């Protein structure tokens, strides 16, 4: 069987290495952040604040808000293949 992905409108922000916009977008106060690489650790719905399961956003990645409120990083080249602006 073959399947087509349903069209879904998502919210996303491109991570520039600046914490404030990313934290505001995700609605969090604190964030784990590597000061040397500027990588941002994104908490998962499954794990909460335990940080045992980690999504890591590098500078230039897109942070996507999924349909159930989860956040995850997507590399820019993959984001460009999958998504197009609607606004």
LINGIQUI-V306115 format. One record per residue. N is the residue number from 1. PSI is psi in radians with two decimals (999 if undefined). OMEGA is omega in whole degrees, 0 to 359 (* if undefined). Layout:
n = (N | N)
psi = (PSI | PSI)
omega = (OMEGA | OMEGA)
//
This chain:
n = (1 | 2 | 3 | 4 | 5 | 6 | 7 | 8 | 9 | 10 | 11 | 12 | 13 | 14 | 15 | 16 | 17 | 18 | 19 | 20 | 21 | 22 | 23 | 24 | 25 | 26 | 27 | 28 | 29 | 30 | 31 | 32 | 33 | 34 | 35 | 36 | 37 | 38 | 39 | 40 | 41 | 42 | 43 | 44 | 45 | 46 | 47 | 48 | 49 | 50 | 51 | 52 | 53 | 54 | 55 | 56 | 57 | 58 | 59 | 60 | 61 | 62 | 63 | 64 | 65 | 66 | 67 | 68 | 69 | 70 | 71 | 72 | 73 | 74 | 75 | 76 | 77 | 78 | 79 | 80 | 81 | 82 | 83 | 84 | 85 | 86 | 87)
psi = (2.61 | 2.62 | 2.64 | 2.40 | 2.31 | 2.47 | 2.14 | 2.34 | 2.21 | 2.88 | 2.49 | 2.74 | 2.44 | 2.23 | 2.10 | -0.04 | -0.17 | 2.20 | -0.73 | -0.88 | -0.65 | -0.77 | -0.71 | -0.77 | -0.73 | -0.15 | 0.65 | 2.69 | -0.82 | 2.68 | 2.45 | 2.31 | 2.30 | 1.99 | -0.42 | -0.83 | -0.25 | 0.40 | 2.49 | 2.27 | 2.13 | 2.11 | 2.57 | 2.73 | -0.64 | -0.58 | -0.43 | -2.29 | 0.12 | -0.47 | 0.59 | -0.60 | 2.16 | 2.44 | 2.31 | 2.15 | 2.19 | 2.83 | 2.28 | -0.37 | 2.73 | 2.38 | 2.06 | 2.39 | 2.04 | 3.10 | -0.33 | 0.26 | 0.04 | 2.73 | 2.48 | 2.64 | 2.60 | 2.27 | 2.54 | -0.71 | -0.60 | -0.72 | -0.77 | -0.55 | -0.59 | -0.66 | 2.66 | 2.61 | 2.52 | -0.17 | 999)
omega = (176 | 180 | 174 | 178 | 178 | 176 | 181 | 175 | 182 | 171 | 180 | 175 | 177 | 182 | 183 | 186 | 177 | 184 | 189 | 180 | 180 | 179 | 179 | 180 | 182 | 179 | 180 | 179 | 183 | 178 | 172 | 190 | 177 | 185 | 180 | 182 | 184 | 176 | 182 | 176 | 181 | 178 | 179 | 178 | 182 | 190 | 182 | 184 | 181 | 180 | 173 | 174 | 187 | 165 | 181 | 177 | 174 | 178 | 181 | 177 | 173 | 173 | 185 | 172 | 182 | 185 | 178 | 177 | 178 | 178 | 178 | 180 | 175 | 178 | 186 | 182 | 177 | 178 | 181 | 179 | 188 | 189 | 171 | 182 | 175 | 179 | *)
//
